[in-house]
Amino acid sequence: MDGDLITMNDLSNEEILSLLDDAERLLPVAHGAEYLPLLQGRLLANMFFEPSTRTRMSFETAMKRLGGDVVNLGDVNTSSAVKGETLYDTMRMVDGYCDMAALRHPRQGAAQYAADACSIPIMNGGDGAGHHPTQTLLDLFTIRQAHGRLEGLKVALVGDLRYGRTVHSLSHALARFDCELLFISPAQLAMPDEIVDDLTGQGAKISMTEDLIGAIPDVDVVYMTRIQKERFPDEDEYAKVAGIYRLCAADLAGVKGDMIIMHPLPRVEEIHPDVDSTRHARYFEQAFNGVVTRMALMCRLLGVSVPGGEV
Ligand code: NCD
């Protein structure tokens, strides 16, 4: 890792696995059972130019549990962005204020742009329909926690594969761990061709279908996603696909006993609340795992080693 996390290409498989190991060691700290002020005196800038609940709050929780502190951009409508300040100028300023920054922005490529403007580490918390690598770290952590490994699993990615940045980053990482990928979406929300070409070029095993219920008995992970309403160029196009997949407990009769259901959240109507109490539901644990994985990442980027890990 060269100091920023913009896409999963910034991490080797070995680095991913060692971050997940560090994250595991930090579980008692995230639970509040231990206090470990590894990042005392360090400041994180939370720069969220788009709505966020989990990503922003878990970065903040992670930093504070490790004894560090956080400066928030706050509501973008009360920031100087509304006066016309450029992202470049805002980030140049933050570069001086803080030790690292998490950035979420509606424009694809914004995180790389910010990283080029700054000398502090930049963590991409989602750039438009581009990438969301810190989400991928917590997704991988959750998968490994449930299945004991990443390699060779069969994973269904479901819903908005076109605009969903979580599945763009996750599919790259899973392919590198030799997972078999099943893309489930309507044709208009299919995984972009350039990503499919890239994955197949890497030798990934990929299949595609529109049929969720028919496909899930065979898989180890079902990763549901929200249709990204805000990215559609027009409302009518969204209306055609809204609510297309709705998983409920009755659909799970024939699935593998250890199959897990994940979702980056927020869910709209993709997963009925009656799934929450099944043994397959993992999305709330998944959201919690955002704290430990972001702790591990911030320590790594600031050159702080997590006790118990390799130096
Ligand atoms: C996702 C995002 O922002 O891309 N949310 C998240 O970070 N957990 C998914 C979404 O908004 O649908």
Residues whose N, C-alpha, C, O or C-beta is under 5 A from the ligand:
A	BS01	NCD	R54 T55 G126 R165 T166 R226 P264 L265 P266
